Amino acid sequence: MKLRLDLLEQLTEEDLREEVLANNPRYKPEPLFSKTGTGSLSSASIEQRAKEVERSTALIHKLETRAREAGKKNA
């Protein structure tokens, strides 16, 4: 996910949850997951990368809107 640091104040738990759930199908737990707590993330296809860029761009636009609204409320 590409995210501008100046917009982190506008990021919510719901935004993070959506991104985690979008990547969840790529996660492959290790056979000993219950013992080690580790796993791996499989490679993304070209289509998955394109969707990731779309989600990232949409999130940036959403956060920019929230930042503008927060600025208007504070002004």
PDB file of N, H, CA, C and O in Angstrom:
ATOM      1  N   MET A   1       0.842  -1.156   0.000  1.00  0.00           N
ATOM      2  CA  MET A   1       0.000   0.000   0.000  1.00  0.00           C
ATOM      3  C   MET A   1       0.895   1.228   0.000  1.00  0.00           C
ATOM      4  O   MET A   1       1.822   1.327   0.804  1.00  0.00           O
ATOM      5  N   LYS A   2       0.625   2.138  -0.877  1.00  0.00           N
ATOM      6  H   LYS A   2      -0.128   2.057  -1.530  1.00  0.00           H
ATOM      7  CA  LYS A   2       1.350   3.410  -0.923  1.00  0.00           C
ATOM      8  C   LYS A   2       0.539   4.411  -0.114  1.00  0.00           C
ATOM      9  O   LYS A   2      -0.634   4.651  -0.397  1.00  0.00           O
ATOM     10  N   LEU A   3       1.172   4.989   0.888  1.00  0.00           N
ATOM     11  H   LEU A   3       2.126   4.795   1.118  1.00  0.00           H
ATOM     12  CA  LEU A   3       0.441   5.919   1.724  1.00  0.00           C
ATOM     13  C   LEU A   3       1.328   7.086   2.092  1.00  0.00           C
ATOM     14  O   LEU A   3       2.479   6.909   2.489  1.00  0.00           O
ATOM     15  N   ARG A   4       0.789   8.261   1.957  1.00  0.00           N
ATOM     16  H   ARG A   4      -0.146   8.405   1.634  1.00  0.00           H
ATOM     17  CA  ARG A   4       1.531   9.463   2.317  1.00  0.00           C
ATOM     18  C   ARG A   4       1.511   9.623   3.830  1.00  0.00           C
ATOM     19  O   ARG A   4       0.464   9.475   4.460  1.00  0.00           O
ATOM     20  N   LEU A   5       2.652   9.920   4.403  1.00  0.00           N
ATOM     21  H   LEU A   5       3.502  10.040   3.891  1.00  0.00           H
ATOM     22  CA  LEU A   5       2.764  10.035   5.842  1.00  0.00           C
ATOM     23  C   LEU A   5       1.944  11.190   6.408  1.00  0.00           C
ATOM     24  O   LEU A   5       1.499  11.129   7.554  1.00  0.00           O
ATOM     25  N   ASP A   6       1.742  12.235   5.619  1.00  0.00           N
ATOM     26  H   ASP A   6       2.103  12.285   4.688  1.00  0.00           H
ATOM     27  CA  ASP A   6       0.960  13.375   6.114  1.00  0.00           C
ATOM     28  C   ASP A   6      -0.520  13.039   6.275  1.00  0.00           C
ATOM     29  O   ASP A   6      -1.263  13.806   6.887  1.00  0.00           O
ATOM     30  N   LEU A   7      -0.951  11.914   5.740  1.00  0.00           N
ATOM     31  H   LEU A   7      -0.348  11.291   5.243  1.00  0.00           H
ATOM     32  CA  LEU A   7      -2.355  11.526   5.840  1.00  0.00           C
ATOM     33  C   LEU A   7      -2.603  10.471   6.920  1.00  0.00           C
ATOM     34  O   LEU A   7      -3.740  10.034   7.096  1.00  0.00           O
ATOM     35  N   LEU A   8      -1.575  10.059   7.636  1.00  0.00           N
ATOM     36  H   LEU A   8      -0.651  10.414   7.493  1.00  0.00           H
ATOM     37  CA  LEU A   8      -1.736   9.004   8.639  1.00  0.00           C
ATOM     38  C   LEU A   8      -2.714   9.387   9.740  1.00  0.00           C
ATOM     39  O   LEU A   8      -3.383   8.520  10.301  1.00  0.00           O
ATOM     40  N   GLU A   9      -2.804  10.669  10.056  1.00  0.00           N
ATOM     41  H   GLU A   9      -2.261  11.374   9.600  1.00  0.00           H
ATOM     42  CA  GLU A   9      -3.738  11.108  11.092  1.00  0.00           C
ATOM     43  C   GLU A   9      -5.187  10.797  10.717  1.00  0.00           C
ATOM     44  O   GLU A   9      -6.037  10.648  11.595  1.00  0.00           O
ATOM     45  N   GLN A  10      -5.464  10.700   9.439  1.00  0.00           N
ATOM     46  H   GLN A  10      -4.773  10.821   8.726  1.00  0.00           H
ATOM     47  CA  GLN A  10      -6.830  10.473   8.966  1.00  0.00           C
ATOM     48  C   GLN A  10      -7.158   8.986   8.818  1.00  0.00           C
ATOM     49  O   GLN A  10      -8.310   8.634   8.564  1.00  0.00           O
ATOM     50  N   LEU A  11      -6.173   8.119   8.972  1.00  0.00           N
ATOM     51  H   LEU A  11      -5.237   8.405   9.178  1.00  0.00           H
ATOM     52  CA  LEU A  11      -6.358   6.683   8.787  1.00  0.00           C
ATOM     53  C   LEU A  11      -7.126   6.095   9.957  1.00  0.00           C
ATOM     54  O   LEU A  11      -6.814   6.374  11.115  1.00  0.00           O
ATOM     55  N   THR A  12      -8.134   5.279   9.656  1.00  0.00           N
ATOM     56  H   THR A  12      -8.388   5.053   8.715  1.00  0.00           H
ATOM     57  CA  THR A  12      -8.937   4.661  10.707  1.00  0.00           C
ATOM     58  C   THR A  12      -8.683   3.156  10.742  1.00  0.00           C
ATOM     59  O   THR A  12      -8.074   2.586   9.836  1.00  0.00           O
ATOM     60  N   GLU A  13      -9.162   2.537  11.804  1.00  0.00           N
ATOM     61  H   GLU A  13      -9.656   2.999  12.540  1.00  0.00           H
ATOM     62  CA  GLU A  13      -9.036   1.085  11.924  1.00  0.00           C
ATOM     63  C   GLU A  13      -9.775   0.385  10.793  1.00  0.00           C
ATOM     64  O   GLU A  13      -9.320  -0.645  10.296  1.00  0.00           O
ATOM     65  N   GLU A  14     -10.899   0.931  10.388  1.00  0.00           N
ATOM     66  H   GLU A  14     -11.269   1.767  10.792  1.00  0.00           H
ATOM     67  CA  GLU A  14     -11.681   0.339   9.304  1.00  0.00           C
ATOM     68  C   GLU A  14     -10.893   0.354   7.995  1.00  0.00           C
ATOM     69  O   GLU A  14     -10.957  -0.608   7.230  1.00  0.00           O
ATOM     70  N   ASP A  15     -10.155   1.426   7.726  1.00  0.00           N
ATOM     71  H   ASP A  15     -10.103   2.208   8.348  1.00  0.00           H
ATOM     72  CA  ASP A  15      -9.327   1.497   6.519  1.00  0.00           C
ATOM     73  C   ASP A  15      -8.276   0.389   6.539  1.00  0.00           C
ATOM     74  O   ASP A  15      -8.050  -0.284   5.534  1.00  0.00           O
ATOM     75  N   LEU A  16      -7.642   0.211   7.685  1.00  0.00           N
ATOM     76  H   LEU A  16      -7.826   0.758   8.502  1.00  0.00           H
ATOM     77  CA  LEU A  16      -6.627  -0.836   7.808  1.00  0.00           C
ATOM     78  C   LEU A  16      -7.240  -2.224   7.653  1.00  0.00           C
ATOM     79  O   LEU A  16      -6.674  -3.095   6.992  1.00  0.00           O
ATOM     80  N   ARG A  17      -8.404  -2.416   8.270  1.00  0.00           N
ATOM     81  H   ARG A  17      -8.863  -1.708   8.807  1.00  0.00           H
ATOM     82  CA  ARG A  17      -9.077  -3.712   8.200  1.00  0.00           C
ATOM     83  C   ARG A  17      -9.396  -4.083   6.752  1.00  0.00           C
ATOM     84  O   ARG A  17      -9.207  -5.229   6.346  1.00  0.00           O
ATOM     85  N   GLU A  18      -9.876  -3.117   5.979  1.00  0.00           N
ATOM     86  H   GLU A  18     -10.030  -2.186   6.309  1.00  0.00           H
ATOM     87  CA  GLU A  18     -10.203  -3.383   4.571  1.00  0.00           C
ATOM     88  C   GLU A  18      -8.973  -3.844   3.796  1.00  0.00           C
ATOM     89  O   GLU A  18      -9.060  -4.775   2.996  1.00  0.00           O
ATOM     90  N   GLU A  19      -7.840  -3.208   4.024  1.00  0.00           N
ATOM     91  H   GLU A  19      -7.769  -2.451   4.674  1.00  0.00           H
ATOM     92  CA  GLU A  19      -6.623  -3.571   3.301  1.00  0.00           C
ATOM     93  C   GLU A  19      -6.124  -4.945   3.726  1.00  0.00           C
ATOM     94  O   GLU A  19      -5.675  -5.733   2.893  1.00  0.00           O
ATOM     95  N   VAL A  20      -6.201  -5.229   5.009  1.00  0.00           N
ATOM     96  H   VAL A  20      -6.565  -4.589   5.686  1.00  0.00           H
ATOM     97  CA  VAL A  20      -5.773  -6.543   5.507  1.00  0.00           C
ATOM     98  C   VAL A  20      -6.642  -7.640   4.903  1.00  0.00           C
ATOM     99  O   VAL A  20      -6.132  -8.665   4.452  1.00  0.00           O
ATOM    100  N   LEU A  21      -7.944  -7.425   4.897  1.00  0.00           N
ATOM    101  H   LEU A  21      -8.358  -6.592   5.264  1.00  0.00           H
ATOM    102  CA  LEU A  21      -8.847  -8.436   4.349  1.00  0.00           C
ATOM    103  C   LEU A  21      -8.655  -8.618   2.849  1.00  0.00           C
ATOM    104  O   LEU A  21      -8.863  -9.714   2.329  1.00  0.00           O
ATOM    105  N   ALA A  22      -8.263  -7.566   2.153  1.00  0.00           N
ATOM    106  H   ALA A  22      -8.094  -6.675   2.575  1.00  0.00           H
ATOM    107  CA  ALA A  22      -8.026  -7.666   0.710  1.00  0.00           C
ATOM    108  C   ALA A  22      -6.806  -8.548   0.428  1.00  0.00           C
ATOM    109  O   ALA A  22      -6.762  -9.240  -0.590  1.00  0.00           O
ATOM    110  N   ASN A  23      -5.814  -8.525   1.330  1.00  0.00           N
ATOM    111  H   ASN A  23      -5.849  -7.964   2.157  1.00  0.00           H
ATOM    112  CA  ASN A  23      -4.604  -9.327   1.137  1.00  0.00           C
ATOM    113  C   ASN A  23      -4.683 -10.697   1.799  1.00  0.00           C
ATOM    114  O   ASN A  23      -3.802 -11.533   1.592  1.00  0.00           O
ATOM    115  N   ASN A  24      -5.711 -10.936   2.580  1.00  0.00           N
ATOM    116  H   ASN A  24      -6.426 -10.258   2.747  1.00  0.00           H
ATOM    117  CA  ASN A  24      -5.817 -12.169   3.339  1.00  0.00           C
ATOM    118  C   ASN A  24      -5.762 -13.444   2.487  1.00  0.00           C
ATOM    119  O   ASN A  24      -5.133 -14.410   2.918  1.00  0.00           O
ATOM    120  N   PRO A  25      -6.383 -13.499   1.308  1.00  0.00           N
ATOM    121  CA  PRO A  25      -6.313 -14.737   0.518  1.00  0.00           C
ATOM    122  C   PRO A  25      -4.892 -15.106   0.079  1.00  0.00           C
ATOM    123  O   PRO A  25      -4.630 -16.265  -0.242  1.00  0.00           O
ATOM    124  N   ARG A  26      -3.983 -14.146   0.062  1.00  0.00           N
ATOM    125  H   ARG A  26      -4.196 -13.205   0.323  1.00  0.00           H
ATOM    126  CA  ARG A  26      -2.606 -14.426  -0.351  1.00  0.00           C
ATOM    127  C   ARG A  26      -1.775 -15.019   0.780  1.00  0.00           C
ATOM    128  O   ARG A  26      -0.691 -15.546   0.530  1.00  0.00           O
ATOM    129  N   TYR A  27      -2.257 -14.947   2.014  1.00  0.00           N
ATOM    130  H   TYR A  27      -3.138 -14.519   2.217  1.00  0.00           H
ATOM    131  CA  TYR A  27      -1.499 -15.427   3.164  1.00  0.00           C
ATOM    132  C   TYR A  27      -1.545 -16.949   3.237  1.00  0.00           C
ATOM    133  O   TYR A  27      -2.615 -17.553   3.165  1.00  0.00           O
ATOM    134  N   LYS A  28      -0.383 -17.556   3.379  1.00  0.00           N
ATOM    135  H   LYS A  28       0.487 -17.066   3.438  1.00  0.00           H
ATOM    136  CA  LYS A  28      -0.264 -19.012   3.479  1.00  0.00           C
ATOM    137  C   LYS A  28       0.414 -19.353   4.802  1.00  0.00           C
ATOM    138  O   LYS A  28       1.605 -19.089   4.967  1.00  0.00           O
ATOM    139  N   PRO A  29      -0.324 -19.936   5.750  1.00  0.00           N
ATOM    140  CA  PRO A  29       0.308 -20.271   7.017  1.00  0.00           C
ATOM    141  C   PRO A  29       1.302 -21.416   6.870  1.00  0.00           C
ATOM    142  O   PRO A  29       1.140 -22.276   6.004  1.00  0.00           O
ATOM    143  N   GLU A  30       2.294 -21.427   7.685  1.00  0.00           N
ATOM    144  H   GLU A  30       2.426 -20.728   8.388  1.00  0.00           H
ATOM    145  CA  GLU A  30       3.258 -22.526   7.722  1.00  0.00           C
ATOM    146  C   GLU A  30       2.571 -23.740   8.337  1.00  0.00           C
ATOM    147  O   GLU A  30       1.587 -23.577   9.059  1.00  0.00           O
ATOM    148  N   PRO A  31       3.064 -24.962   8.070  1.00  0.00           N
ATOM    149  CA  PRO A  31       2.461 -26.156   8.665  1.00  0.00           C
ATOM    150  C   PRO A  31       2.468 -26.128  10.198  1.00  0.00           C
ATOM    151  O   PRO A  31       1.586 -26.707  10.832  1.00  0.00           O
ATOM    152  N   LEU A  32       3.438 -25.470  10.779  1.00  0.00           N
ATOM    153  H   LEU A  32       4.154 -25.000  10.264  1.00  0.00           H
ATOM    154  CA  LEU A  32       3.529 -25.418  12.228  1.00  0.00           C
ATOM    155  C   LEU A  32       3.043 -24.069  12.754  1.00  0.00           C
ATOM    156  O   LEU A  32       3.580 -23.555  13.735  1.00  0.00           O
ATOM    157  N   PHE A  33       2.030 -23.498  12.108  1.00  0.00           N
ATOM    158  H   PHE A  33       1.593 -23.916  11.311  1.00  0.00           H
ATOM    159  CA  PHE A  33       1.576 -22.157  12.443  1.00  0.00           C
ATOM    160  C   PHE A  33       1.226 -22.018  13.923  1.00  0.00           C
ATOM    161  O   PHE A  33       1.557 -21.014  14.553  1.00  0.00           O
ATOM    162  N   SER A  34       0.550 -23.035  14.476  1.00  0.00           N
ATOM    163  H   SER A  34       0.281 -23.850  13.964  1.00  0.00           H
ATOM    164  CA  SER A  34       0.130 -22.913  15.870  1.00  0.00           C
ATOM    165  C   SER A  34       1.318 -22.864  16.820  1.00  0.00           C
ATOM    166  O   SER A  34       1.208 -22.321  17.919  1.00  0.00           O
ATOM    167  N   LYS A  35       2.443 -23.421  16.414  1.00  0.00           N
ATOM    168  H   LYS A  35       2.532 -23.862  15.521  1.00  0.00           H
ATOM    169  CA  LYS A  35       3.628 -23.418  17.267  1.00  0.00           C
ATOM    170  C   LYS A  35       4.522 -22.211  16.996  1.00  0.00           C
ATOM    171  O   LYS A  35       5.059 -21.612  17.928  1.00  0.00           O
ATOM    172  N   THR A  36       4.680 -21.858  15.733  1.00  0.00           N
ATOM    173  H   THR A  36       4.244 -22.345  14.976  1.00  0.00           H
ATOM    174  CA  THR A  36       5.624 -20.798  15.388  1.00  0.00           C
ATOM    175  C   THR A  36       4.968 -19.437  15.217  1.00  0.00           C
ATOM    176  O   THR A  36       5.607 -18.408  15.436  1.00  0.00           O
ATOM    177  N   GLY A  37       3.684 -19.422  14.824  1.00  0.00           N
ATOM    178  H   GLY A  37       3.164 -20.257  14.647  1.00  0.00           H
ATOM    179  CA  GLY A  37       3.004 -18.160  14.576  1.00  0.00           C
ATOM    180  C   GLY A  37       3.491 -17.462  13.328  1.00  0.00           C
ATOM    181  O   GLY A  37       3.295 -16.256  13.179  1.00  0.00           O
ATOM    182  N   THR A  38       4.129 -18.203  12.417  1.00  0.00           N
ATOM    183  H   THR A  38       4.289 -19.183  12.538  1.00  0.00           H
ATOM    184  CA  THR A  38       4.648 -17.585  11.204  1.00  0.00           C
ATOM    185  C   THR A  38       3.950 -18.138   9.974  1.00  0.00           C
ATOM    186  O   THR A  38       3.319 -19.194  10.015  1.00  0.00           O
ATOM    187  N   GLY A  39       4.073 -17.425   8.916  1.00  0.00           N
ATOM    188  H   GLY A  39       4.585 -16.566   8.883  1.00  0.00           H
ATOM    189  CA  GLY A  39       3.525 -17.829   7.633  1.00  0.00           C
ATOM    190  C   GLY A  39       4.196 -17.010   6.561  1.00  0.00           C
ATOM    191  O   GLY A  39       5.225 -16.383   6.809  1.00  0.00           O
ATOM    192  N   SER A  40       3.627 -17.007   5.371  1.00  0.00           N
ATOM    193  H   SER A  40       2.791 -17.516   5.169  1.00  0.00           H
ATOM    194  CA  SER A  40       4.219 -16.237   4.290  1.00  0.00           C
ATOM    195  C   SER A  40       3.111 -15.650   3.425  1.00  0.00           C
ATOM    196  O   SER A  40       1.964 -16.096   3.463  1.00  0.00           O
ATOM    197  N   LEU A  41       3.478 -14.657   2.661  1.00  0.00           N
ATOM    198  H   LEU A  41       4.410 -14.295   2.630  1.00  0.00           H
ATOM    199  CA  LEU A  41       2.554 -14.012   1.739  1.00  0.00           C
ATOM    200  C   LEU A  41       2.957 -14.433   0.332  1.00  0.00           C
ATOM    201  O   LEU A  41       4.085 -14.187  -0.096  1.00  0.00           O
ATOM    202  N   SER A  42       2.036 -15.067  -0.386  1.00  0.00           N
ATOM    203  H   SER A  42       1.120 -15.267  -0.038  1.00  0.00           H
ATOM    204  CA  SER A  42       2.355 -15.529  -1.733  1.00  0.00           C
ATOM    205  C   SER A  42       2.488 -14.341  -2.678  1.00  0.00           C
ATOM    206  O   SER A  42       1.982 -13.254  -2.396  1.00  0.00           O
ATOM    207  N   SER A  43       3.154 -14.549  -3.772  1.00  0.00           N
ATOM    208  H   SER A  43       3.565 -15.431  -4.001  1.00  0.00           H
ATOM    209  CA  SER A  43       3.342 -13.488  -4.764  1.00  0.00           C
ATOM    210  C   SER A  43       2.000 -13.048  -5.330  1.00  0.00           C
ATOM    211  O   SER A  43       1.071 -13.846  -5.452  1.00  0.00           O
ATOM    212  N   ALA A  44       1.912 -11.798  -5.665  1.00  0.00           N
ATOM    213  H   ALA A  44       2.667 -11.149  -5.566  1.00  0.00           H
ATOM    214  CA  ALA A  44       0.687 -11.257  -6.236  1.00  0.00           C
ATOM    215  C   ALA A  44       0.746 -11.321  -7.757  1.00  0.00           C
ATOM    216  O   ALA A  44       1.803 -11.145  -8.362  1.00  0.00           O
ATOM    217  N   SER A  45      -0.402 -11.575  -8.357  1.00  0.00           N
ATOM    218  H   SER A  45      -1.261 -11.718  -7.866  1.00  0.00           H
ATOM    219  CA  SER A  45      -0.485 -11.581  -9.809  1.00  0.00           C
ATOM    220  C   SER A  45      -0.550 -10.139 -10.307  1.00  0.00           C
ATOM    221  O   SER A  45      -0.662  -9.204  -9.513  1.00  0.00           O
ATOM    222  N   ILE A  46      -0.480  -9.969 -11.603  1.00  0.00           N
ATOM    223  H   ILE A  46      -0.389 -10.728 -12.247  1.00  0.00           H
ATOM    224  CA  ILE A  46      -0.569  -8.642 -12.201  1.00  0.00           C
ATOM    225  C   ILE A  46      -1.929  -8.012 -11.882  1.00  0.00           C
ATOM    226  O   ILE A  46      -2.015  -6.819 -11.593  1.00  0.00           O
ATOM    227  N   GLU A  47      -2.984  -8.824 -11.936  1.00  0.00           N
ATOM    228  H   GLU A  47      -2.914  -9.793 -12.171  1.00  0.00           H
ATOM    229  CA  GLU A  47      -4.311  -8.320 -11.631  1.00  0.00           C
ATOM    230  C   GLU A  47      -4.412  -7.885 -10.170  1.00  0.00           C
ATOM    231  O   GLU A  47      -5.010  -6.853  -9.864  1.00  0.00           O
ATOM    232  N   GLN A  48      -3.825  -8.674  -9.271  1.00  0.00           N
ATOM    233  H   GLN A  48      -3.339  -9.512  -9.520  1.00  0.00           H
ATOM    234  CA  GLN A  48      -3.850  -8.319  -7.855  1.00  0.00           C
ATOM    235  C   GLN A  48      -3.076  -7.030  -7.607  1.00  0.00           C
ATOM    236  O   GLN A  48      -3.500  -6.199  -6.803  1.00  0.00           O
ATOM    237  N   ARG A  49      -1.957  -6.855  -8.283  1.00  0.00           N
ATOM    238  H   ARG A  49      -1.613  -7.530  -8.936  1.00  0.00           H
ATOM    239  CA  ARG A  49      -1.183  -5.615  -8.139  1.00  0.00           C
ATOM    240  C   ARG A  49      -1.973  -4.416  -8.651  1.00  0.00           C
ATOM    241  O   ARG A  49      -1.938  -3.342  -8.050  1.00  0.00           O
ATOM    242  N   ALA A  50      -2.682  -4.598  -9.760  1.00  0.00           N
ATOM    243  H   ALA A  50      -2.710  -5.470 -10.249  1.00  0.00           H
ATOM    244  CA  ALA A  50      -3.494  -3.510 -10.309  1.00  0.00           C
ATOM    245  C   ALA A  50      -4.606  -3.126  -9.334  1.00  0.00           C
ATOM    246  O   ALA A  50      -4.884  -1.943  -9.140  1.00  0.00           O
ATOM    247  N   LYS A  51      -5.244  -4.131  -8.718  1.00  0.00           N
ATOM    248  H   LYS A  51      -5.018  -5.093  -8.875  1.00  0.00           H
ATOM    249  CA  LYS A  51      -6.286  -3.847  -7.730  1.00  0.00           C
ATOM    250  C   LYS A  51      -5.694  -3.172  -6.500  1.00  0.00           C
ATOM    251  O   LYS A  51      -6.329  -2.303  -5.901  1.00  0.00           O
ATOM    252  N   GLU A  52      -4.485  -3.565  -6.120  1.00  0.00           N
ATOM    253  H   GLU A  52      -3.970  -4.271  -6.605  1.00  0.00           H
ATOM    254  CA  GLU A  52      -3.812  -2.940  -4.979  1.00  0.00           C
ATOM    255  C   GLU A  52      -3.559  -1.455  -5.245  1.00  0.00           C
ATOM    256  O   GLU A  52      -3.751  -0.620  -4.361  1.00  0.00           O
ATOM    257  N   VAL A  53      -3.134  -1.134  -6.452  1.00  0.00           N
ATOM    258  H   VAL A  53      -2.978  -1.813  -7.170  1.00  0.00           H
ATOM    259  CA  VAL A  53      -2.900   0.262  -6.821  1.00  0.00           C
ATOM    260  C   VAL A  53      -4.219   1.031  -6.798  1.00  0.00           C
ATOM    261  O   VAL A  53      -4.262   2.167  -6.325  1.00  0.00           O
ATOM    262  N   GLU A  54      -5.284   0.430  -7.298  1.00  0.00           N
ATOM    263  H   GLU A  54      -5.249  -0.493  -7.682  1.00  0.00           H
ATOM    264  CA  GLU A  54      -6.594   1.080  -7.291  1.00  0.00           C
ATOM    265  C   GLU A  54      -7.060   1.346  -5.858  1.00  0.00           C
ATOM    266  O   GLU A  54      -7.540   2.436  -5.548  1.00  0.00           O
ATOM    267  N   ARG A  55      -6.913   0.334  -4.980  1.00  0.00           N
ATOM    268  H   ARG A  55      -6.523  -0.552  -5.232  1.00  0.00           H
ATOM    269  CA  ARG A  55      -7.313   0.504  -3.579  1.00  0.00           C
ATOM    270  C   ARG A  55      -6.481   1.588  -2.908  1.00  0.00           C
ATOM    271  O   ARG A  55      -7.009   2.399  -2.147  1.00  0.00           O
ATOM    272  N   SER A  56      -5.194   1.601  -3.187  1.00  0.00           N
ATOM    273  H   SER A  56      -4.766   0.942  -3.805  1.00  0.00           H
ATOM    274  CA  SER A  56      -4.300   2.584  -2.591  1.00  0.00           C
ATOM    275  C   SER A  56      -4.675   3.993  -3.039  1.00  0.00           C
ATOM    276  O   SER A  56      -4.724   4.914  -2.223  1.00  0.00           O
ATOM    277  N   THR A  57      -4.938   4.160  -4.318  1.00  0.00           N
ATOM    278  H   THR A  57      -4.899   3.413  -4.981  1.00  0.00           H
ATOM    279  CA  THR A  57      -5.319   5.465  -4.853  1.00  0.00           C
ATOM    280  C   THR A  57      -6.649   5.920  -4.256  1.00  0.00           C
ATOM    281  O   THR A  57      -6.800   7.085  -3.886  1.00  0.00           O
ATOM    282  N   ALA A  58      -7.610   5.007  -4.163  1.00  0.00           N
ATOM    283  H   ALA A  58      -7.487   4.061  -4.464  1.00  0.00           H
ATOM    284  CA  ALA A  58      -8.905   5.347  -3.581  1.00  0.00           C
ATOM    285  C   ALA A  58      -8.761   5.732  -2.114  1.00  0.00           C
ATOM    286  O   ALA A  58      -9.414   6.665  -1.648  1.00  0.00           O
ATOM    287  N   LEU A  59      -7.909   5.018  -1.388  1.00  0.00           N
ATOM    288  H   LEU A  59      -7.378   4.259  -1.767  1.00  0.00           H
ATOM    289  CA  LEU A  59      -7.692   5.332   0.019  1.00  0.00           C
ATOM    290  C   LEU A  59      -7.039   6.701   0.178  1.00  0.00           C
ATOM    291  O   LEU A  59      -7.410   7.461   1.072  1.00  0.00           O
ATOM    292  N   ILE A  60      -6.088   7.019  -0.664  1.00  0.00           N
ATOM    293  H   ILE A  60      -5.786   6.402  -1.390  1.00  0.00           H
ATOM    294  CA  ILE A  60      -5.439   8.333  -0.598  1.00  0.00           C
ATOM    295  C   ILE A  60      -6.461   9.438  -0.843  1.00  0.00           C
ATOM    296  O   ILE A  60      -6.462  10.445  -0.135  1.00  0.00           O
ATOM    297  N   HIS A  61      -7.331   9.264  -1.838  1.00  0.00           N
ATOM    298  H   HIS A  61      -7.330   8.446  -2.413  1.00  0.00           H
ATOM    299  CA  HIS A  61      -8.360  10.263  -2.113  1.00  0.00           C
ATOM    300  C   HIS A  61      -9.318  10.402  -0.924  1.00  0.00           C
ATOM    301  O   HIS A  61      -9.716  11.512  -0.569  1.00  0.00           O
ATOM    302  N   LYS A  62      -9.682   9.276  -0.316  1.00  0.00           N
ATOM    303  H   LYS A  62      -9.359   8.375  -0.605  1.00  0.00           H
ATOM    304  CA  LYS A  62     -10.573   9.298   0.839  1.00  0.00           C
ATOM    305  C   LYS A  62      -9.916  10.043   2.006  1.00  0.00           C
ATOM    306  O   LYS A  62     -10.561  10.852   2.674  1.00  0.00           O
ATOM    307  N   LEU A  63      -8.637   9.767   2.245  1.00  0.00           N
ATOM    308  H   LEU A  63      -8.113   9.111   1.702  1.00  0.00           H
ATOM    309  CA  LEU A  63      -7.932  10.417   3.347  1.00  0.00           C
ATOM    310  C   LEU A  63      -7.719  11.909   3.081  1.00  0.00           C
ATOM    311  O   LEU A  63      -7.781  12.721   4.005  1.00  0.00           O
ATOM    312  N   GLU A  64      -7.471  12.265   1.834  1.00  0.00           N
ATOM    313  H   GLU A  64      -7.421  11.606   1.084  1.00  0.00           H
ATOM    314  CA  GLU A  64      -7.341  13.689   1.488  1.00  0.00           C
ATOM    315  C   GLU A  64      -8.650  14.421   1.751  1.00  0.00           C
ATOM    316  O   GLU A  64      -8.642  15.547   2.248  1.00  0.00           O
ATOM    317  N   THR A  65      -9.773  13.790   1.423  1.00  0.00           N
ATOM    318  H   THR A  65      -9.779  12.875   1.020  1.00  0.00           H
ATOM    319  CA  THR A  65     -11.082  14.388   1.673  1.00  0.00           C
ATOM    320  C   THR A  65     -11.297  14.572   3.171  1.00  0.00           C
ATOM    321  O   THR A  65     -11.754  15.627   3.610  1.00  0.00           O
ATOM    322  N   ARG A  66     -10.968  13.547   3.954  1.00  0.00           N
ATOM    323  H   ARG A  66     -10.596  12.690   3.597  1.00  0.00           H
ATOM    324  CA  ARG A  66     -11.104  13.657   5.410  1.00  0.00           C
ATOM    325  C   ARG A  66     -10.222  14.778   5.958  1.00  0.00           C
ATOM    326  O   ARG A  66     -10.635  15.513   6.855  1.00  0.00           O
ATOM    327  N   ALA A  67      -9.018  14.907   5.424  1.00  0.00           N
ATOM    328  H   ALA A  67      -8.683  14.309   4.695  1.00  0.00           H
ATOM    329  CA  ALA A  67      -8.097  15.942   5.894  1.00  0.00           C
ATOM    330  C   ALA A  67      -8.655  17.333   5.579  1.00  0.00           C
ATOM    331  O   ALA A  67      -8.572  18.235   6.413  1.00  0.00           O
ATOM    332  N   ARG A  68      -9.220  17.512   4.387  1.00  0.00           N
ATOM    333  H   ARG A  68      -9.287  16.780   3.709  1.00  0.00           H
ATOM    334  CA  ARG A  68      -9.817  18.801   4.020  1.00  0.00           C
ATOM    335  C   ARG A  68     -10.995  19.117   4.940  1.00  0.00           C
ATOM    336  O   ARG A  68     -11.134  20.247   5.409  1.00  0.00           O
ATOM    337  N   GLU A  69     -11.851  18.109   5.198  1.00  0.00           N
ATOM    338  H   GLU A  69     -11.738  17.191   4.816  1.00  0.00           H
ATOM    339  CA  GLU A  69     -13.007  18.322   6.074  1.00  0.00           C
ATOM    340  C   GLU A  69     -12.566  18.652   7.496  1.00  0.00           C
ATOM    341  O   GLU A  69     -13.158  19.514   8.146  1.00  0.00           O
ATOM    342  N   ALA A  70     -11.534  17.974   7.977  1.00  0.00           N
ATOM    343  H   ALA A  70     -11.054  17.274   7.449  1.00  0.00           H
ATOM    344  CA  ALA A  70     -11.024  18.242   9.319  1.00  0.00           C
ATOM    345  C   ALA A  70     -10.427  19.642   9.376  1.00  0.00           C
ATOM    346  O   ALA A  70     -10.552  20.328  10.391  1.00  0.00           O
ATOM    347  N   GLY A  71      -9.786  20.068   8.305  1.00  0.00           N
ATOM    348  H   GLY A  71      -9.684  19.511   7.481  1.00  0.00           H
ATOM    349  CA  GLY A  71      -9.221  21.419   8.245  1.00  0.00           C
ATOM    350  C   GLY A  71     -10.286  22.481   8.272  1.00  0.00           C
ATOM    351  O   GLY A  71     -10.106  23.524   8.900  1.00  0.00           O
ATOM    352  N   LYS A  72     -11.416  22.233   7.591  1.00  0.00           N
ATOM    353  H   LYS A  72     -11.563  21.385   7.081  1.00  0.00           H
ATOM    354  CA  LYS A  72     -12.514  23.196   7.580  1.00  0.00           C
ATOM    355  C   LYS A  72     -13.154  23.304   8.954  1.00  0.00           C
ATOM    356  O   LYS A  72     -13.546  24.391   9.380  1.00  0.00           O
ATOM    357  N   LYS A  73     -13.261  22.156   9.659  1.00  0.00           N
ATOM    358  H   LYS A  73     -12.943  21.274   9.313  1.00  0.00           H
ATOM    359  CA  LYS A  73     -13.857  22.176  10.992  1.00  0.00           C
ATOM    360  C   LYS A  73     -12.959  22.915  11.987  1.00  0.00           C
ATOM    361  O   LYS A  73     -13.451  23.569  12.907  1.00  0.00           O
ATOM    362  N   ASN A  74     -11.646  22.807  11.797  1.00  0.00           N
ATOM    363  H   ASN A  74     -11.247  22.275  11.050  1.00  0.00           H
ATOM    364  CA  ASN A  74     -10.708  23.451  12.701  1.00  0.00           C
ATOM    365  C   ASN A  74     -10.511  24.943  12.398  1.00  0.00           C
ATOM    366  O   ASN A  74     -10.041  25.705  13.244  1.00  0.00           O
ATOM    367  N   ALA A  75     -10.877  25.338  11.190  1.00  0.00           N
ATOM    368  H   ALA A  75     -11.259  24.720  10.503  1.00  0.00           H
ATOM    369  CA  ALA A  75     -10.658  26.747  10.789  1.00  0.00           C
ATOM    370  C   ALA A  75     -11.773  27.643  11.257  1.00  0.00           C
ATOM    371  O   ALA A  75     -11.743  28.848  11.005  1.00  0.00           O
TER     372      ALA A  75
END
